[in-house]
Amino acid sequence: MTDTSDGPAPDRHTAFRRLHHGDRPLLLPNAWDHASAAALVRRGFPAIGTTSLGVAAAAGLPDATGATRDGTIALARGIARLPALVTVDIEGGFGERPEEVAAVAAELDRAGVVGVNIEDGRPDGTLAPLARQCAVIEAVKDRVPGLFVNARTDTHWLAAIGGGTPPSLATTAERIEAYVRAGADGIFVPALVDEHNIGALAGDLDETPLNILFTPGRHTYERLAELGVRRISCGSLLFRAALDHAVELAWSIAHPGVPARADQAADLPGYAEARSLADDFTGAGPT
């Protein structure tokens, strides 16, 4: 069934797709609240995404568990009013059944969002069954055909945050090929850092844009462009940098004799540390 409700004008969807096929890769900065989104748009970015970690941590909630469904949708409604194209990270889809995920996608489409990011990693550290994930992508594309579905596979991400060994590239390739067949408009492989593998996947995907998560110290925009990457996401990097810089600024005011760090990106809090901030609110009563 195709969704017939009012949504963003088709030219917005088309404009977002075209950003993935320009002369230069789309650099997608990821916001975590209304202020960060507005600031990025003011700076001139034509498209912005959201970071599920940033949205969750800012609300005192755990990431990747579906806990931020209402908050994410509320944020999306707000920032979709900005003069930019907005894509939203909906974690695993905020629903158990494919039709539930499709309903979330349709709600976001009606709000003016032009894309969603859907991941196959589960809170328990496993990957969703391949057939189930393909059914989710198919359901979303059937309900809202114009919405850009960026299908994320966590084959490398789960290994990276769990300290394990990344799987073979063939394992990742099997999933992304299935997602493309299911209708995915783009493919996202966070924590994939090896240049040979990035180039190989980009070449295999051909016209389907490959999205890579920018990793300071491992990636440069220019090199990823040379490898054929079409979309470069900041993920939670900006959120973690904002946290770190705010705390360091406050500390420098209270301790003026302490020298500032020379490398402002060297000691940013990692994903696990930022995610753990929600633990401080678990079981906490009103203050």
C-alpha positions in Angstrom: 0.0 0.0 0.0 1.3 3.4 -0.9 0.9 6.3 1.6 -1.4 9.0 0.1 -1.2 11.5 3.0 0.2 14.9 2.6 4.0 14.9 2.8 7.0 16.9 1.7 6.9 18.1 -1.9 8.5 15.5 -4.3 11.2 18.0 -5.3 12.6 17.8 -1.7 13.0 14.1 -2.0 14.7 14.6 -5.4 17.0 17.3 -4.1 18.1 15.0 -1.3 18.8 12.2 -3.7 20.8 14.5 -5.9 23.1 15.4 -3.0 24.3 11.8 -3.0 25.3 12.0 -6.7 27.1 15.3 -7.0 30.7 16.0 -7.8 31.6 15.8 -4.1 30.3 13.5 -1.3 27.5 14.7 0.9 28.9 15.7 4.3 26.1 15.0 6.7 26.4 16.7 10.1 24.2 15.2 12.8 22.2 17.3 15.3 20.9 16.2 18.7 18.4 19.0 19.5 16.7 22.0 18.0 19.6 24.4 18.7 22.3 22.2 17.2 20.2 21.6 14.1 19.5 25.4 13.7 23.1 26.2 14.1 24.2 23.8 11.5 21.6 25.0 9.0 22.7 28.6 9.7 26.2 27.6 8.9 25.0 26.6 5.4 24.7 22.8 5.4 22.0 21.9 2.9 21.1 18.7 4.7 21.4 17.5 8.3 20.8 14.3 10.1 20.1 13.3 13.7 22.3 11.2 15.9 20.5 8.6 17.9 23.2 8.6 20.6 23.0 12.4 21.0 19.2 12.5 21.1 19.2 9.6 23.7 22.0 10.8 25.9 20.7 14.4 25.9 17.4 13.0 27.3 19.1 10.7 29.8 18.0 7.6 27.9 20.0 4.7 26.5 20.7 4.6 22.8 19.6 1.9 20.3 16.9 0.5 22.6 13.9 2.3 21.1 13.5 4.4 24.2 13.7 7.7 22.3 10.8 7.0 19.8 8.6 9.9 20.9 11.5 12.3 21.5 12.9 11.5 18.1 9.6 12.1 16.3 9.0 15.3 18.2 12.5 16.6 17.3 12.0 15.6 13.7 8.8 17.6 13.5 10.6 20.6 14.8 13.8 20.6 12.8 12.0 19.6 9.6 10.7 23.2 9.6 14.2 24.5 9.0 15.3 25.5 5.5 17.3 22.3 5.0 16.7 18.7 4.1 16.4 16.5 7.2 17.1 12.7 7.6 16.4 11.0 10.9 18.1 8.2 12.7 15.3 5.8 13.8 17.6 3.2 15.3 16.1 -0.2 14.5 12.8 1.4 13.4 11.0 1.9 16.7 8.8 -1.1 16.0 8.9 -4.9 16.1 6.8 -5.6 13.0 7.7 -4.2 9.6 4.4 -2.4 9.3 5.1 -0.6 12.6 8.4 0.7 11.3 6.6 1.8 8.1 4.1 3.7 10.1 6.9 5.6 11.9 8.5 6.4 8.5 5.2 7.6 7.1 4.7 9.9 10.2 8.1 11.4 9.6 7.5 11.8 5.9 4.3 13.8 6.7 6.3 16.0 9.0 8.6 16.9 6.1 11.5 14.5 6.7 13.1 13.3 3.5 15.1 10.3 4.8 15.6 7.8 7.5 18.5 5.7 8.8 17.5 2.1 9.9 20.1 -0.1 11.5 20.2 -3.9 11.8 22.1 -4.0 15.1 20.1 -5.1 18.2 20.5 -3.9 21.8 21.8 -7.4 22.8 24.8 -7.0 20.4 23.4 -9.3 17.7 22.3 -8.6 14.1 18.6 -8.7 13.1 17.8 -11.7 10.9 18.5 -10.8 7.3 15.0 -11.7 6.1 13.4 -9.6 8.8 15.5 -6.6 8.0 14.7 -6.8 4.3 11.0 -7.0 5.2 11.4 -3.8 7.1 13.0 -2.0 4.2 10.4 -3.3 1.8 7.6 -2.2 4.1 8.9 1.3 4.4 9.5 1.7 0.7 6.0 0.4 -0.1 4.4 2.8 2.4 6.5 5.9 1.5 8.3 5.3 -1.8 9.9 8.7 -1.9 11.6 8.5 1.5 15.3 7.9 1.2 16.1 4.8 3.2 19.7 4.6 4.3 20.1 0.9 5.4 22.7 0.6 8.0 24.5 -2.7 8.7 26.3 -3.1 12.0 28.6 -5.9 11.1 31.7 -3.8 11.8 30.1 -1.5 14.3 29.2 -4.3 16.8 32.7 -5.6 16.6 34.2 -2.2 17.1 32.3 -1.3 20.2 32.5 -4.8 21.6 36.2 -5.2 21.1 35.8 -8.1 18.7 37.3 -8.9 15.3 35.5 -7.4 12.3 33.8 -10.0 10.1 34.9 -10.7 6.6 33.9 -8.3 3.9 31.8 -11.0 2.4 29.5 -11.0 5.5 28.9 -7.3 5.1 28.5 -7.6 1.3 25.8 -10.3 1.7 23.7 -8.0 3.9 24.1 -4.8 1.9 23.3 -6.6 -1.4 20.1 -8.0 0.2 19.2 -4.5 1.4 19.7 -3.0 -2.0 17.4 -5.7 -3.5 14.9 -4.9 -0.8 14.8 -1.3 -2.0 17.4 0.6 0.1 18.4 3.9 -1.4 21.7 4.1 0.4 24.0 1.8 2.4 25.7 2.8 5.7 28.6 0.7 7.2 29.7 2.4 10.4 33.2 1.5 11.8 34.4 0.4 8.4 37.8 2.1 8.3 40.0 -0.1 6.0 40.5 1.9 2.8 40.7 -1.2 0.6 37.4 -2.5 1.9 35.7 0.9 1.6 36.8 1.2 -2.0 35.7 -2.4 -2.8 32.2 -1.8 -1.4 31.8 1.5 -3.1 32.7 -0.1 -6.4 30.4 -3.0 -5.9 27.5 -0.8 -5.0 27.9 1.3 -8.2 25.0 3.8 -8.3 23.8 3.0 -4.7 25.5 5.6 -2.4 27.9 4.2 0.2 27.7 6.1 3.5 30.8 6.0 5.8 31.0 7.2 9.4 33.8 9.8 9.6 36.6 8.6 12.0 39.0 11.3 13.2 42.6 10.2 12.7 41.6 7.5 10.2 39.6 9.4 7.5 39.8 12.6 5.6 37.0 13.9 3.5 39.2 14.0 0.4 40.4 10.4 0.7 36.9 9.1 1.3 35.8 10.9 -1.8 38.7 9.3 -3.8 37.5 5.9 -2.6 34.0 6.4 -4.0 32.1 7.2 -0.8 29.0 9.3 -1.6 27.9 10.3 1.9 30.0 11.0 5.0 28.2 11.0 8.3 29.5 12.7 11.5 27.3 10.4 13.6 27.7 11.3 17.3 31.0 13.0 16.8 29.7 16.6 17.0 27.6 15.8 20.1 30.6 14.2 21.8 32.8 17.2 20.8 30.3 19.7 22.1 30.2 17.8 25.5 33.9 17.7 25.7 34.5 21.3 24.7 31.8 22.6 27.0 33.3 20.8 30.0 36.8 21.8 29.2 35.8 25.4 28.8 34.1 25.4 32.2 37.1 23.7 33.7 39.5 26.2 32.2 37.6 29.1 33.7 37.8 27.5 37.2 41.5 26.5 36.6 43.1 29.2 34.5 46.6 27.9 35.0 45.8 24.5 33.3 47.1 24.6 29.7 44.5 23.8 27.0 44.9 20.6 25.0 46.7 21.1 21.8 44.6 18.4 19.9 41.0 19.2 20.6 39.9 15.8 19.0 42.4 13.6 20.8 40.4 12.9 24.0 36.8 13.2 22.9 34.6 10.8 24.9 34.0 7.6 23.0 30.6 6.1 22.1 30.5 3.9 25.2 31.3 6.7 27.6 28.7 9.1 26.0 26.1 6.3 26.0 26.8 5.6 29.7 25.6 9.1 30.6 22.1 7.7 30.6 23.1 5.4 33.4 23.3 8.4 35.8 19.5 8.9 35.4 18.4 5.3 35.8 16.2 5.1 38.9 16.8 8.8 39.7 13.8 10.6 41.1 12.8 14.2 40.4 15.2 16.8 41.4 
